[in-house]
């Protein structure tokens, strides 16, 4: 931190209700600005290879016995 007059200073003592409300408003505004600046991740489309893949067969629906083959 610099000693410039516009720099925040930490003072001792108990904060008043007005000071707590002010800092809460500042943090809320900062959070809104930060959330607005975040860009969504681009949705990556599946590659041509992934789009052409097909399942080789249906998933097994039997209980493991050989008599119920479909």
C-alpha positions in Angstrom: 0.0 0.0 0.0 1.1 3.5 -0.7 0.7 6.5 1.6 -1.5 8.2 -1.0 -4.7 9.8 0.6 -7.0 7.6 -1.6 -5.5 4.4 -0.3 -7.5 2.5 2.3 -6.3 2.6 5.8 -6.9 0.1 8.6 -7.9 1.7 11.8 -8.4 0.1 15.2 -11.6 0.1 17.1 -15.2 -1.1 16.5 -16.9 -0.4 13.3 -20.2 1.4 13.3 -23.3 0.0 11.6 -22.9 2.6 8.9 -19.3 1.6 8.3 -20.2 -2.1 8.2 -23.0 -1.3 5.7 -20.7 0.7 3.5 -18.0 -2.0 3.4 -20.7 -4.6 2.7 -22.0 -2.5 -0.3 -18.4 -2.1 -1.6 -17.8 -5.9 -1.4 -21.2 -6.6 -3.1 -20.4 -4.2 -5.9 -16.9 -5.7 -6.4 -18.4 -9.2 -6.5 -21.0 -8.1 -9.1 -18.3 -6.5 -11.3 -16.1 -9.6 -11.0 -19.0 -11.9 -11.9 -19.9 -9.8 -14.9 -16.3 -9.9 -16.1 -16.1 -13.7 -16.0 -16.7 -15.2 -19.4 -18.3 -18.6 -19.8 -16.0 -21.4 -21.0 -16.4 -22.1 -24.7 -18.4 -25.3 -25.3 -16.1 -27.6 -27.2 -18.0 -29.5 -29.9 -17.3 -33.2 -30.2 -14.8 -34.0 -32.9 -15.8 -35.7 -36.1 -14.2 -38.9 -34.7 -16.3 -38.8 -31.5 -19.5 -38.0 -33.5 -19.1 -41.0 -35.7 -18.5 -43.5 -32.9 -21.4 -45.9 -32.4 -21.8 -48.5 -29.7 -20.9 -51.9 -31.1 -23.9 -53.6 -29.4 -26.6 -53.0 -26.9 -25.6 -53.2 -23.2 -26.2 -56.6 -21.7 -29.7 -57.0 -20.4 -29.3 -60.5 -19.0 -28.4 -61.7 -15.6 -25.3 -63.5 -16.9 -27.0 -66.8 -17.9 -26.5 -68.2 -21.4 -30.1 -69.1 -21.9 -31.3 -65.5 -22.1 -29.3 -64.3 -25.1 -31.1 -61.7 -27.2 
